[in-house]
């Protein structure tokens, strides 16, 4: 080994960082190593001098009131307890003093030690011991605490990363740390507008301990003195950054051969070796009075008092506090949810006005009055082969209900919502850019994001990263493409299953309509199509929920098999798979009703069939009212089910967990240790389901808004509940998730943009082919401006052969002549409808493109701040080169 390598190894072994530090062996890094070693020696010497004075034995804390928790954020306020760094590879188990960074838990059944699964238990024990020993070798302080009764033993492993390990991984993970503090410049467009108008802002609330903003750059141990707070080891790394570092170590640590997948905490949790792995919450969840101004609240208590209360539904969310406690990914979700909910307010107001206009038009609309007062003037053809003739006047209620949604205001609202969706996404891009800069994640995906630990462990080779210039794990792109194609085949098969379910629902509606129409009850017989349609919607909702659960599990397996490099790429691939399936699953039935139902019916005497069953046709009120009903059943029904699940299921699970915990801890004391209290909470299930719920809702609000102007109102009411419900889950009911970084909301934004474009086309076809707007306009221009006689204009007469066979003539909705052929009016209207679609979408897309050009994606103020931060970072690194050159003579003497 060369002298330079020997010095490197000697310096880093003495710093307690483990043998892997010897990998840094280039001569140009010697100055950096020397600076780190000198600082580490000084800090280690100071820690030894303070050991006897500040270290508090854990047993004395457990016998106290149990109010101290494991967050590092308030370590200085809790007595500034510290842990002396343990020598790497030591077999002794250090007693971890608060704060602890991470907790591993496993349970042991003391009654069934001689069970048939004894071999499996031994294997798990071997894996567990190997894993924990590997963590010690990685430089972590590992301590075990046991709680047991006659039947069960619960083992808690407390993990803490010493200073040297934190510094090493902070540089390896390219974490950004503050260089210079700035005043917090968080702002909200509505607050700015209200202040400019001089209107009091009831949504504004002072939240204590607002995190400041910083100019920051990637951490380098050799430049430690340039970072703010570097003189205090306890608070230099925030709790979220410590958690990120610990989770990175846990995710990569091996307990067997990596090619067999024997690595990482995720695999150990899946195998049942550990029951849970989580960072500790910041302090106990003690209730704080609503109007109290208690000082010294923990971050968790601040969030509970100012965010996770139902009474705060009309207040701005403290997003900086959320980001500080839960990380950027969770904070960006709540930022998007709050932004989207705020924009729903004008959409809900306009939609409600359009609906109220429809309510007034119901009683003044001449075609509707003609239908209701027609008495026996229109004898309609049977709706099925075994059905009887019926009077059009019996469908008066349905026609009036259809008029609520089908009128001229719907065209205006469709245009409004198309532009609303475009502006929503444009201004979200600006909001996202501002938050990404303030939270130091503007270039996270391009430069900072590291390969996933699972990918790094399973990748068959390494390759040079063209951006960073470093060797990284690599998986051949050709093999990944083959796997993605194989996964796409599975996706297509699942989509085929959804289509089969849709066909079965169509047949169910047709058969149910026939059965109910034969009822002796006059009411049931008259409402047979509506009863069949409504019950079909409910059955469809049940199919949707069941198939969703199945495919999500399948998509997780496929995405892991595809070997995506980063966590962002992995989540984007998984999200895309699930969304494509869920899109077909949720929207197949509405699309069928909107664009296909009633289009291929045929005419009396020549009806078309599907598997021997006559094709469905729209009821007297038209297909638009059926589409509105389907949307309300699926959208509102799903929202109600989700909210009930999110309220009841966590409560029931929490009650069961607490009951089980009380039995286990009977007689152990009234105040459990922090890790015991957090273990009793529910595991955090991530944000995928939350995003999926909102994006599907966005689709219902935009794609089919022409059929249901009240959709934005229902979405707004749901989201007001959703924000506080999700906040309460994260603060009160879930274990603290590992803080994850994110630059934006990921592929969800591109999905939203795709839905926005699809909504324009969908609403254009809805207005053109499913609404009576164009036929009414055509009749008004060519026949009668007051629409008198319009009802007779839309009804065709049954062919003579059909009338002769039944000895009775009848009418049906179509533009056909007496022989059943399409009339000249049908072709004229078809040309008008196609022209309307082209004009509508071109006008909306052109206006949307113009708005895209007028609204910059990144605010000018953010661009200036980015340039300023780049300048400061460059200046700091340049000045440090002088310090390194000054150290070179000293280092030469050492060598």
C-alpha positions in Angstrom: 0.0 0.0 0.0 1.4 3.4 -0.9 2.2 6.0 1.8 -0.7 8.1 0.7 -3.1 5.2 1.1 -1.7 4.3 4.5 -2.2 7.9 5.7 -5.7 7.9 4.4 -6.6 4.6 6.1 -4.9 5.7 9.4 -6.7 9.0 9.4 -10.1 7.5 8.8 -9.8 4.5 11.1 -8.9 6.9 13.9 -11.9 9.0 13.0 -14.1 5.9 13.6 -15.6 5.7 10.1 -14.8 2.1 9.1 -12.5 0.4 6.7 -14.5 1.5 3.6 -12.9 5.0 4.0 -9.8 3.5 2.5 -11.5 3.7 -0.9 -10.7 7.4 -1.0 -7.2 7.0 -2.0 -6.4 9.7 -4.5 -3.5 12.1 -3.6 -5.6 15.1 -4.3 -8.0 14.2 -1.5 -5.3 14.0 1.2 -5.7 17.7 2.2 -9.4 17.1 2.6 -8.8 14.0 4.7 -6.4 15.8 7.0 -8.8 18.7 7.6 -11.6 16.2 8.5 -9.3 14.2 10.7 -8.2 17.2 12.7 -11.7 18.4 13.2 -12.9 14.9 14.2 -10.1 14.5 16.7 -11.0 17.8 18.3 -14.7 16.9 18.5 -13.9 13.4 19.8 -11.7 14.9 22.5 -14.3 17.3 23.6 -17.0 14.6 23.7 -14.8 12.5 26.0 -14.4 15.4 28.4 -18.2 15.9 28.5 -19.2 12.3 28.8 -19.4 12.1 32.6 -21.2 15.4 32.8 -23.9 15.1 30.2 -24.7 11.4 29.5 -27.9 10.3 31.1 -28.6 6.6 31.6 -31.7 5.5 29.8 -33.1 3.6 32.8 -33.6 6.8 34.7 -35.5 8.3 31.8 -37.8 5.3 31.5 -38.7 5.6 35.1 -39.7 9.2 34.6 -42.8 10.7 32.9 -41.9 9.4 29.5 -42.2 12.8 27.9 -38.8 12.8 26.1 -38.8 11.7 22.5 -36.2 10.8 20.0 -36.1 13.8 17.7 -32.8 15.6 17.3 -34.5 19.0 16.6 -35.1 19.8 20.3 -32.1 17.9 21.7 -30.6 21.1 23.1 -33.8 22.0 24.9 -34.1 18.5 26.4 -30.8 18.7 28.2 -28.4 18.3 25.2 -27.9 14.7 25.9 -25.1 13.3 23.7 -23.7 9.9 22.8 -20.0 9.3 22.8 -19.0 7.9 19.4 -18.4 4.2 19.6 -15.4 2.6 17.8 -16.5 1.0 14.5 -16.7 -2.8 14.7 -16.7 -2.9 18.5 -18.6 -5.8 19.8 -19.8 -3.9 22.9 -23.3 -2.6 22.7 -23.4 1.1 23.5 -26.3 2.4 25.6 -27.9 4.9 23.3 -28.9 8.1 25.0 -31.7 10.3 23.6 -31.7 11.2 20.8 -32.1 8.0 18.8 -32.5 8.3 15.0 -34.2 5.1 14.1 -36.0 2.1 15.7 -36.2 -1.5 14.5 -38.8 -3.8 16.2 -39.5 -7.5 16.2 -41.8 -9.6 18.3 -41.1 -13.0 19.7 -43.8 -15.5 20.8 -42.5 -17.1 24.0 -45.2 -19.8 24.1 -44.4 -21.6 20.8 -40.7 -21.9 20.9 -40.9 -25.6 19.8 -43.3 -24.9 16.9 -42.9 -26.6 13.5 -41.5 -23.3 12.2 -38.5 -23.6 14.4 -36.1 -23.7 11.5 -37.6 -20.6 10.0 -37.3 -18.8 13.3 -33.6 -19.8 13.5 -33.1 -18.5 10.0 -34.7 -15.2 10.9 -32.6 -14.9 14.0 -29.4 -15.5 12.0 -30.4 -12.9 9.4 -31.3 -10.5 12.2 -28.0 -10.9 14.1 -26.0 -10.6 10.8 -27.9 -7.5 9.9 -27.4 -5.8 13.2 -23.7 -6.7 13.3 -23.4 -5.2 9.8 -24.9 -2.0 11.1 -22.3 -1.9 13.9 -19.6 -2.4 11.3 -21.1 0.4 9.3 -20.4 2.7 12.3 -23.9 2.9 13.8 -24.6 2.8 17.6 -26.9 -0.1 18.2 -28.8 -0.7 21.4 -31.5 -3.2 22.3 -34.4 -2.8 24.7 -36.8 -5.6 25.5 -40.4 -5.5 26.8 -42.0 -8.8 27.6 -44.8 -10.6 29.4 -45.6 -14.2 29.9 -46.6 -14.7 26.2 -44.7 -12.2 24.1 -41.4 -10.4 24.0 -41.1 -7.2 22.0 -37.5 -6.2 21.1 -36.7 -2.6 20.2 -33.4 -1.8 18.5 -32.4 1.8 18.8 -30.0 3.1 16.2 -28.0 6.3 16.1 -25.5 7.6 13.6 -22.3 9.2 15.1 -21.0 12.4 13.7 -18.4 10.9 11.4 -21.0 8.6 9.8 -23.4 11.5 9.3 -20.7 13.5 7.6 -19.6 10.7 5.3 -23.2 9.8 4.1 -24.3 13.4 3.9 -21.5 13.9 1.3 -22.2 10.6 -0.4 -25.9 11.4 -0.7 -25.2 14.9 -1.9 -27.4 16.5 0.8 -27.8 20.2 0.6 -27.1 22.2 3.8 -27.4 25.9 4.5 -24.7 28.5 3.8 -26.5 31.7 4.6 -29.8 32.4 6.3 -32.5 34.5 4.7 -35.8 35.8 6.0 -38.8 33.5 5.2 -40.4 34.9 2.1 -43.3 32.5 1.8 -46.3 34.1 0.2 -49.7 33.2 -1.2 -51.4 34.8 -4.2 -54.7 35.1 -2.4 -53.0 36.8 0.6 -51.3 39.2 -1.7 -54.5 40.0 -3.6 -56.5 40.5 -0.4 -53.8 42.8 1.0 -53.8 44.8 -2.2 -57.5 45.2 -2.0 -57.4 46.1 1.7 -59.6 43.2 2.7 -59.0 41.4 6.0 -57.6 37.9 5.4 -59.3 35.3 7.7 -57.2 32.5 6.2 -54.0 34.0 7.5 -52.7 32.7 10.9 -49.4 33.1 12.7 -47.7 29.8 13.2 -44.7 29.8 15.7 -41.2 28.7 14.9 -41.4 29.4 11.1 -38.4 27.8 9.4 -36.1 30.4 7.8 -34.9 30.2 4.2 -31.3 29.5 3.3 -28.8 29.8 0.5 -27.4 26.3 0.4 -25.1 23.9 -1.5 -24.1 20.3 -1.4 -22.4 19.2 1.8 -18.6 18.6 1.8 -16.9 17.6 5.0 -13.8 19.5 3.9 -15.8 22.8 3.7 -17.6 22.1 7.0 -16.8 25.5 8.5 -18.6 27.3 5.8 -22.0 25.8 6.7 -24.3 27.4 9.2 -24.4 25.7 12.6 -21.4 23.5 11.9 -20.1 24.2 15.5 -23.0 22.2 17.0 -23.0 18.5 16.2 -26.4 18.0 17.8 -28.4 20.4 15.6 -26.3 20.7 12.4 -28.1 17.7 10.8 -31.8 18.1 11.2 -34.0 15.2 12.2 -35.2 14.6 8.6 -31.7 14.5 7.2 -30.5 12.1 10.0 -33.5 9.8 9.1 -32.6 9.9 5.4 -29.0 8.9 6.2 -30.1 6.1 8.5 -32.6 4.8 6.0 -30.0 4.8 3.2 -27.7 2.6 5.4 -30.5 0.3 6.4 -31.6 -0.1 2.8 -28.2 -1.1 1.6 -26.9 -3.3 4.4 -26.5 -6.9 3.5 -27.3 -9.9 5.7 -26.5 -12.5 3.1 -25.6 -12.9 -0.6 -26.9 -9.8 -2.5 -27.7 -11.9 -5.6 -30.2 -13.8 -3.5 -31.8 -10.5 -2.5 -30.6 -10.8 1.1 -30.1 -7.1 1.7 -32.0 -4.1 3.0 -34.5 -3.5 5.7 -37.4 -3.7 3.2 -36.7 -7.3 2.4 -36.4 -8.1 6.1 -39.7 -6.5 6.8 -41.3 -8.5 3.9 -39.9 -11.7 5.3 -41.1 -10.9 8.8 -37.7 -10.8 10.4 -38.6 -7.3 11.7 -42.1 -6.1 12.5 -41.4 -2.5 11.9 -38.7 0.1 11.1 -39.4 3.8 11.7 -37.9 7.1 12.9 -39.3 8.5 16.1 -41.9 11.2 16.3 -40.8 14.6 17.7 -42.3 14.4 21.2 -45.6 13.0 22.6 -48.9 13.9 21.1 -50.3 15.8 24.0 -53.4 17.9 23.2 -52.9 21.7 23.3 -55.9 23.9 23.9 -57.2 25.6 20.7 -56.6 29.2 21.8 -53.5 28.7 24.0 -50.2 30.2 23.2 -48.0 27.7 24.9 -44.3 28.3 24.4 -41.8 25.5 23.7 -44.1 23.3 21.6 -42.5 20.5 19.7 -42.8 20.5 15.9 -45.4 17.8 16.1 -47.5 19.8 18.6 -47.2 22.9 16.4 -48.6 20.9 13.4 -51.4 19.4 15.6 -52.4 22.9 16.8 -52.2 24.8 13.6 -52.7 22.2 10.8 -54.2 18.9 11.8 -57.4 20.3 13.4 -60.8 20.3 11.8 -61.3 23.9 13.0 -58.4 25.0 10.7 -60.3 24.2 7.5 -60.3 27.9 6.5 -56.6 28.6 7.3 -53.5 28.3 5.1 -51.4 25.2 5.5 -48.0 25.7 7.3 -46.2 24.1 4.4 -42.7 25.0 5.6 -43.4 23.3 8.9 -44.8 20.3 7.1 -41.6 20.1 5.0 -39.4 20.5 8.0 -41.0 17.6 9.8 -42.1 15.2 7.1 -39.8 16.1 4.2 -40.3 17.6 0.7 -42.3 14.7 -0.8 -45.1 14.9 1.8 -45.0 18.7 1.8 -45.4 18.8 -2.0 -48.4 16.6 -1.9 -50.2 18.9 0.6 -49.1 21.9 -1.4 -50.6 20.5 -4.5 -53.8 19.4 -2.7 -54.2 22.9 -1.1 -53.5 24.6 -4.4 -56.0 22.4 -6.4 -58.6 22.9 -3.7 -58.2 26.6 -3.8 -58.7 26.6 -7.6 -61.8 24.5 -7.2 -63.6 27.3 -5.5 -64.2 29.5 -8.6 -65.0 26.4 -10.6 -67.6 25.3 -8.0 -69.2 28.8 -7.9 -69.6 28.9 -11.7 -70.8 25.3 -11.9 -73.4 26.0 -9.2 -74.6 29.1 -11.1 -74.9 27.1 -14.3 -76.9 24.4 -12.4 -79.3 27.0 -10.9 -79.8 28.4 -14.4 -80.8 25.0 -15.5 -83.3 24.8 -12.6 -85.0 28.0 -13.8 -85.0 26.8 -17.5 -86.8 23.6 -16.6 -90.1 25.4 -16.1 -89.8 27.8 -19.1 -88.4 25.4 -21.7 -91.0 24.9 -24.4 -89.9 21.4 -25.6 -90.0 20.1 -22.1 -93.5 21.6 -21.6 -94.6 20.0 -24.8 -93.4 16.6 -23.6 -95.0 16.9 -20.2 -98.4 18.2 -21.7 -98.4 15.8 -24.6 -100.7 13.4 -22.8 -101.3 10.5 -25.3 -100.0 12.5 -28.2 -96.8 10.5 -28.6 -97.1 6.7 -28.5 -93.5 5.4 -28.2 -92.2 2.1 -29.5 -91.3 -0.7 -27.1 -87.8 -0.4 -25.4 -87.2 -4.2 -25.6 -88.6 -7.2 -27.5 -91.0 -8.2 -24.7 -91.8 -4.6 -23.6 -95.1 -2.8 -24.3 -95.7 0.5 -26.0 -95.5 3.5 -23.7 -96.4 7.2 -23.6 -93.7 9.8 -23.9 -95.5 12.0 -21.3 -94.7 9.4 -18.7 -91.1 10.4 -18.9 -91.8 14.0 -17.9 -89.7 13.8 -14.7 -86.7 12.4 -16.5 -86.9 15.0 -19.2 -87.0 17.8 -16.6 -84.0 16.3 -14.8 -82.1 16.1 -18.1 -82.8 19.8 -18.7 -81.0 20.7 -15.5 -77.7 19.7 -17.1 -78.4 20.1 -20.9 -78.8 23.8 -21.8 -76.8 26.7 -23.3 -75.0 27.4 -20.1 -73.3 24.0 -20.3 -71.4 25.1 -23.4 -70.0 28.2 -21.6 -69.1 26.1 -18.5 -67.3 23.5 -20.6 -65.2 26.3 -22.2 -64.6 27.8 -18.8 -63.4 24.5 -17.3 -61.1 23.8 -20.2 -59.3 27.1 -19.7 -59.5 26.7 -15.9 -57.6 23.4 -16.2 -54.9 24.9 -18.4 -54.4 27.9 -16.0 -54.4 25.6 -13.0 -51.4 23.6 -14.4 -49.6 26.7 -15.6 -49.8 28.4 -12.2 -49.0 25.2 -10.4 -45.7 25.0 -12.4 -44.9 28.4 -11.0 -45.8 27.4 -7.5 -43.9 24.2 -7.7 -40.8 26.0 -9.0 -41.0 28.4 -6.0 -41.3 25.7 -3.5 -38.6 23.5 -5.1 -36.2 26.5 -4.8 -37.1 27.3 -1.3 -36.8 23.7 -0.2 -33.4 23.1 -2.0 -34.6 20.5 -4.4 -34.7 22.3 -7.8 -32.1 20.0 -9.4 -32.6 17.0 -7.2 -33.7 14.5 -10.0 -31.1 15.6 -12.5 -28.0 15.8 -10.3 -28.6 14.9 -6.6 -30.7 11.8 -6.8 -28.8 8.6 -6.1 -29.6 5.1 -7.4 -32.2 3.2 -5.4 -30.6 0.9 -2.8 -32.4 -2.1 -4.2 -31.2 -1.2 -7.7 -27.6 -0.7 -6.4 -27.6 -4.1 -4.7 -29.1 -6.0 -7.7 -27.5 -4.3 -10.7 -25.2 -6.7 -12.6 -22.5 -4.0 -13.5 -21.4 -0.4 -13.1 -21.1 2.4 -15.6 -20.0 6.0 -15.7 -22.7 8.6 -14.9 -22.3 11.3 -17.7 -23.5 14.0 -15.3 -21.6 13.3 -12.1 -18.6 11.6 -13.7 -18.8 8.8 -11.1 -19.2 5.0 -11.5 -22.7 3.9 -10.5 -24.6 0.6 -10.6 -26.0 0.0 -14.1 -28.7 -2.2 -15.6 -28.6 -2.7 -19.4 -31.3 -0.6 -21.1 -32.1 -3.3 -23.6 -33.0 -5.8 -20.9 -35.1 -3.2 -19.1 -37.1 -2.5 -22.3 -37.8 -6.2 -22.7 -39.1 -6.4 -19.2 -41.2 -3.2 -19.6 -42.8 -4.7 -22.8 -43.5 -7.9 -20.9 -45.2 -5.9 -18.2 -47.2 -4.0 -20.8 -48.7 -7.3 -22.0 -49.9 -8.0 -18.5 -51.4 -4.5 -18.3 -53.2 -5.1 -21.6 -54.6 -8.4 -20.2 -55.9 -6.6 -17.1 -57.5 -3.9 -19.3 -59.2 -6.7 -21.3 -60.6 -8.0 -18.0 -62.0 -4.5 -17.3 -63.6 -4.4 -20.7 -65.2 -7.8 -20.1 -66.6 -6.5 -16.8 -68.0 -3.5 -18.7 -69.7 -5.8 -21.3 -71.2 -7.8 -18.5 -72.6 -4.6 -16.9 -74.1 -3.6 -20.2 -75.8 -7.0 -20.5 -76.9 -6.8 -16.9 -78.6 -3.4 -17.6 -80.4 -4.7 -20.6 -81.6 -7.9 -18.9 -82.6 -6.0 -15.7 -84.6 -3.5 -17.7 -86.6 -6.3 -19.3 -87.2 -8.0 -16.0 -88.3 -4.9 -14.2 -90.5 -3.6 -17.1 -92.6 -6.8 -16.8 -93.4 -6.0 -13.2 -97.1 -5.6 -12.3 -96.1 -2.4 -10.3 -96.8 0.5 -12.6 -94.1 2.6 -11.0 -91.4 -0.1 -11.4 -92.5 -0.7 -14.9 -92.3 3.0 -15.9 -88.9 3.4 -14.2 -87.4 0.2 -15.4 -84.5 1.7 -17.5 -83.5 4.1 -14.7 -83.6 1.3 -12.1 -81.4 -0.9 -14.3 -79.0 2.0 -15.0 -78.7 2.9 -11.3 -78.2 -0.6 -10.1 -75.7 -1.2 -12.9 -73.7 1.8 -11.6 -73.5 0.4 -8.1 -72.4 -3.0 -9.4 -69.8 -1.3 -11.6 -68.5 0.6 -8.6 -68.0 -2.8 -6.7 -66.1 -4.2 -9.7 -63.9 -1.1 -9.9 -62.9 -1.4 -6.2 -62.1 -5.1 -6.4 -60.1 -5.0 -9.6 -58.2 -1.9 -8.3 -56.9 -3.9 -5.3 -55.8 -6.8 -7.4 -53.9 -4.8 -10.0 -52.0 -2.5 -7.5 -50.3 -5.6 -6.0 -49.5 -6.9 -9.5 -48.1 -3.5 -10.6 -45.7 -3.4 -7.6 -44.2 -6.8 -8.6 -43.8 -5.8 -12.2 -42.2 -2.5 -11.4 -39.6 -4.0 -9.1 -38.8 -6.6 -11.8 -38.1 -3.8 -14.3 -35.1 -2.5 -12.4 -35.5 1.3 -12.5 -32.5 3.2 -11.4 -33.8 5.9 -9.1 -36.7 6.1 -6.7 -38.4 8.7 -8.9 -38.2 6.5 -12.0 -39.5 3.6 -10.0 -42.5 5.5 -8.7 -43.2 7.1 -12.1 -43.3 3.6 -13.8 -45.5 2.2 -11.0 -47.8 5.2 -11.1 -48.2 5.0 -14.9 -49.1 1.4 -14.8 -51.7 1.7 -12.1 -53.2 4.9 -13.6 -53.6 3.4 -17.1 -55.5 0.5 -15.5 -57.5 2.7 -13.1 -58.3 5.1 -16.0 -59.9 2.3 -17.9 -61.4 0.9 -14.8 -63.1 4.1 -13.6 -63.8 5.8 -16.9 -64.9 2.9 -19.1 -68.5 3.0 -18.0 -68.9 6.8 -18.3 -67.3 6.7 -21.7 -69.7 4.0 -22.9 -72.7 6.0 -21.7 -71.4 9.3 -23.2 -70.3 8.2 -26.6 -71.7 4.7 -27.4 -74.9 4.0 -25.6 -77.9 4.6 -27.9 -75.7 5.0 -31.0 -76.1 1.5 -32.4 -79.7 0.6 -31.6 -81.1 0.3 -35.0 -84.8 1.1 -35.6 -88.2 -0.7 -35.1 -88.2 -4.0 -37.0 -84.4 -4.0 -37.3 -82.9 -3.7 -33.9 -79.2 -4.5 -33.3 -78.2 -7.0 -30.6 -75.2 -8.0 -28.5 -75.0 -11.7 -27.6 -78.7 -12.0 -28.5 -79.7 -9.1 -26.2 -81.0 -5.9 -27.8 -78.6 -2.9 -27.5 -79.4 -0.3 -24.9 -80.8 3.1 -25.9 -80.9 6.3 -24.0 -83.9 7.0 -21.8 -86.4 9.8 -22.6 -84.3 12.4 -20.7 -81.3 11.6 -23.0 -78.0 10.0 -22.2 -76.6 13.1 -20.6 -78.7 12.6 -17.5 -77.6 9.0 -17.3 -74.0 10.2 -17.6 -74.5 12.7 -14.8 -76.0 9.9 -12.6 -73.1 7.6 -13.4 -70.6 10.3 -12.5 -72.3 11.1 -9.2 -72.5 7.4 -8.2 -68.8 6.7 -9.0 -67.3 10.0 -8.0 -69.3 10.8 -4.9 -69.7 7.1 -4.0 -65.9 6.6 -4.2 -65.2 9.7 -2.2 -67.7 8.7 0.5 -66.2 5.2 0.7 -62.6 6.5 0.8 -63.4 9.0 3.5 -65.2 6.4 5.6 -62.3 4.1 5.1 -59.8 6.8 6.0 -61.7 7.7 9.2 -62.9 4.3 10.4 -60.2 1.9 9.4 -57.3 3.8 11.1 -59.5 4.2 14.2 -60.3 0.5 14.3 -56.7 -0.5 13.7 -55.5 2.0 16.3 -58.0 0.7 18.9 -56.9 -2.9 18.2 -53.2 -1.9 18.4 -53.7 -0.1 21.6 -55.8 -2.9 23.1 -53.1 -5.4 22.2 -50.4 -3.1 23.5 -52.2 -2.7 26.9 -52.4 -6.4 27.3 -48.8 -6.7 26.5 -47.7 -3.9 28.9 -50.1 -4.7 31.8 -48.3 -3.7 35.0 -45.3 -2.2 33.2 -46.2 1.4 34.0 -48.5 4.2 32.8 -45.9 6.0 30.6 -44.4 3.9 27.8 -41.1 4.7 26.3 -41.1 6.8 23.1 -40.4 3.9 20.8 -43.2 1.9 22.4 -45.7 4.7 21.9 -44.7 5.1 18.3 -44.8 1.4 17.6 -48.5 1.4 18.7 -49.3 3.8 15.8 -50.1 2.6 12.3 -47.5 2.3 9.6 -47.5 5.0 7.0 -48.8 3.7 3.7 -47.3 6.4 1.5 -48.9 9.0 -0.8 -49.8 6.9 -3.9 -53.4 6.3 -3.0 -53.9 9.9 -2.0 -52.5 11.2 -5.3 -54.5 8.6 -7.3 -57.8 9.7 -5.6 -57.2 13.3 -6.4 -56.1 12.7 -10.0 -59.1 10.5 -10.7 -61.3 13.2 -9.2 -59.6 15.8 -11.4 -60.6 13.6 -14.4 -64.2 13.5 -13.3 -64.2 17.2 -12.8 -62.8 18.0 -16.2 -63.5 15.2 -18.7 -67.2 14.9 -18.2 -68.0 18.4 -16.7 -70.5 19.1 -19.5 -72.7 16.4 -18.1 -72.5 17.4 -14.4 -71.7 21.1 -13.6 -72.0 20.2 -9.9 -68.8 18.0 -10.0 -66.5 20.8 -8.9 -68.7 21.6 -5.9 -68.6 18.0 -4.7 -64.9 17.8 -5.3 -64.4 21.1 -3.3 -66.4 19.8 -0.3 -64.5 16.5 -0.4 -61.1 18.2 -0.5 -61.8 20.5 2.4 -62.3 17.3 4.5 -59.5 15.5 2.8 -56.8 18.0 3.7 -57.4 17.9 7.4 -58.2 14.2 7.4 -54.8 13.4 5.7 -53.0 15.9 8.0 -54.5 14.3 11.1 -53.4 10.8 9.9 -49.8 11.9 9.4 -49.6 13.8 12.7 -51.7 11.6 15.0 -52.3 8.1 13.6 -49.3 7.2 11.5 -45.7 6.4 12.6 -43.4 9.1 11.3 -42.4 8.3 7.7 -38.9 8.6 6.5 -38.4 12.0 5.0 -38.1 11.7 1.3 -36.9 14.4 -1.1 -38.7 15.3 -4.3 -38.4 18.0 -6.9 -42.1 18.0 -8.0 -45.2 15.8 -7.9 -43.6 13.5 -10.5 -45.4 11.8 -13.3 -48.7 12.9 -11.8 -48.2 16.4 -13.4 -47.9 14.8 -16.9 -51.0 12.7 -16.2 -52.9 15.8 -15.2 -51.7 17.6 -18.4 -52.9 14.6 -20.5 -56.3 14.6 -18.7 -56.6 18.4 -19.5 -56.1 17.8 -23.2 -58.4 14.8 -23.1 -61.0 16.9 -21.3 -61.2 19.4 -24.2 -61.8 16.7 -26.8 -64.2 14.8 -24.5 -66.4 17.9 -23.8 -66.4 18.9 -27.4 -67.8 15.5 -28.4 -70.2 15.5 -25.5 -71.7 18.8 -26.5 -71.8 17.8 -30.1 -73.2 14.3 -29.9 -74.7 13.7 -26.5 -76.3 17.1 -25.9 -79.4 18.6 -27.6 -77.6 21.9 -27.8 -76.7 21.7 -31.6 -80.1 20.2 -32.7 -81.9 22.9 -30.8 -79.6 25.6 -32.4 -80.2 24.1 -35.8 -84.0 24.0 -35.3 -84.0 27.6 -34.0 -82.1 28.8 -37.0 -84.0 26.9 -39.7 -87.5 26.3 -38.2 -88.8 28.2 -35.2 -86.8 30.6 -32.9 -89.1 29.7 -30.0 -88.5 25.9 -30.4 -92.2 25.1 -30.8 -92.5 21.7 -32.5 -88.9 20.7 -31.6 -90.1 17.6 -29.8 -91.9 16.3 -32.9 -88.8 17.2 -35.0 -86.6 14.8 -33.0 -89.0 11.8 -33.2 -89.1 9.5 -36.2 -92.0 7.2 -37.2 -91.8 3.4 -37.1 -91.5 1.8 -40.6 -94.8 0.6 -42.1 -93.8 -3.0 -41.8 -93.4 -2.7 -38.1 -96.7 -0.8 -37.7 -98.5 -3.5 -39.8 -97.0 -6.3 -37.7 -98.2 -4.8 -34.5 -101.3 -3.2 -35.9 -100.2 0.1 -34.3 -97.9 3.0 -35.2 -95.3 4.5 -32.8 -92.5 7.0 -32.5 -88.8 6.7 -31.5 -85.9 9.2 -31.1 -83.9 9.4 -34.3 -83.4 11.4 -37.4 -84.7 8.8 -39.9 -87.3 8.6 -42.6 -90.3 6.3 -42.7 -88.2 3.4 -44.1 -85.6 3.6 -41.3 -82.9 5.2 -43.4 -81.0 8.3 -42.1 -82.7 11.5 -43.2 -81.1 14.6 -44.8 -81.4 16.3 -41.4 -79.2 13.6 -39.8 -76.4 14.2 -42.3 -76.7 18.0 -42.0 -76.5 17.7 -38.2 -73.5 15.3 -38.4 -71.6 17.9 -40.4 -72.5 20.7 -37.9 -71.4 18.5 -35.0 -68.1 17.6 -36.5 -67.4 21.3 -37.4 -68.3 22.2 -33.8 -65.8 19.7 -32.4 -63.0 21.0 -34.6 -63.8 24.7 -33.9 -64.2 24.1 -30.1 -61.0 22.2 -29.6 -59.0 24.5 -31.8 -60.2 27.6 -30.0 -59.5 26.1 -26.6 -56.1 24.7 -27.5 -55.1 28.0 -29.1 -56.1 30.0 -26.0 -54.4 27.4 -23.8 -51.2 27.7 -25.8 -51.3 31.5 -25.6 -51.7 31.3 -21.8 -48.8 28.9 -21.7 -46.6 31.5 -23.5 -47.8 34.4 -21.4 -47.3 32.7 -18.0 -43.6 31.9 -17.4 -43.0 28.5 -15.7 -40.5 30.0 -13.2 -41.2 33.4 -11.5 -38.5 36.0 -12.2 -37.9 36.4 -8.5 -36.9 32.7 -8.2 -34.6 32.9 -11.2 -32.7 35.8 -9.5 -32.4 33.9 -6.3 -31.0 30.8 -8.1 -28.3 32.9 -9.7 -27.5 34.5 -6.4 -27.2 31.1 -4.7 -24.9 29.8 -7.5 -22.7 32.9 -7.1 -22.4 32.4 -3.3 -21.6 28.7 -3.6 -19.0 29.3 -6.3 -17.4 32.0 -4.1 -17.3 29.8 -1.1 -15.7 26.9 -2.9 -13.1 29.3 -4.5 -12.1 30.8 -1.2 -11.7 27.3 0.3 -9.1 26.4 -2.4 -6.9 29.0 -0.7 -7.3 27.2 2.7 -6.4 23.9 1.1 -3.2 25.3 -0.5 -2.2 26.8 2.9 -2.6 23.3 4.5 -0.4 21.6 1.9 3.0 22.3 3.6 1.7 20.8 6.9 0.4 17.7 5.1 3.8 17.3 3.3 5.5 17.1 6.7 3.0 14.4 7.9 3.7 12.3 4.8 
